[in-house]
């Protein structure tokens, strides 16, 4: 899959274009993308997406993203997309008349079919829609919303620690994506060495607690919070990979969150903490991966 930042970097060719922010590439987004990839025999399946999130770029409230841009692109590729145009969303872009946007970003890459979800708007004052694109000569397709599925609802569920329910809307487990950095290395002294993740500050991180999940094919017990037993105050995301040892420093990990096991808390003694971690590990072994389509 090719990823470009400017229309001129894409060959002008007949394309079926799915357009949207697609943060998280949840089940609703995949319905839109699927409506573009179904034309793959005749038209190149292409996504036009935006970064940063439009609400953030326009000075609104901070948006906790369901996926990093890198992870979004990986998910788009897995969905059968051939090319992606990532447009930098700026106030200047938002001020373009819809007709200008259509010429500069859709017509320029050869879009013939344009697919978007119900309610999609673009251009100055959000005055453009698929009807306008149709009047400009594009073959447009509106994909109905998937009942109950929205990025907003997924964020609400994650904020409550209900990651198994969030997975049902995503169609896969909720993820935390980060790079392994040096931590306090306390887990190793307890017999449960953890990978300490540096997470993009704009990425959604669910409610503090202990979670069962996985990193790739390896199950993991994950701690999200401030480690109150040791009087911590800074948020940490730490993953203990079951039945694994090795050096992960500098590696990028995509951590799946399957189930919230418990809240984080301080214990009467370090021995009590170790016993609880051992129970968390056993619950992680028994956990079931949620949300797969």
Secondary structure as UniProt FT lines:
FT   STRAND          2..4
FT   HELIX           7..9
FT   STRAND          15..19
FT   TURN            23..24
FT   HELIX           27..37
FT   TURN            38..42
FT   STRAND          44..51
FT   HELIX           54..57
FT   TURN            58..59
FT   HELIX           69..78
FT   TURN            79..80
FT   STRAND          83..88
FT   HELIX           91..94
FT   HELIX           98..101
FT   HELIX           102..106
FT   HELIX           107..109
FT   STRAND          111..117
FT   TURN            118..119
FT   HELIX           124..126
FT   HELIX           130..135
FT   TURN            136..137
FT   STRAND          139..143
FT   TURN            147..148
FT   HELIX           151..159
FT   TURN            160..161
FT   HELIX           163..170
FT   STRAND          174..181
FT   HELIX           186..190
FT   STRAND          195..199
FT   TURN            201..202
FT   STRAND          209..215
FT   TURN            216..217
FT   STRAND          218..225
FT   HELIX           228..230
FT   STRAND          236..241
FT   TURN            242..243
FT   TURN            249..250
FT   STRAND          252..262
FT   HELIX           270..286
//
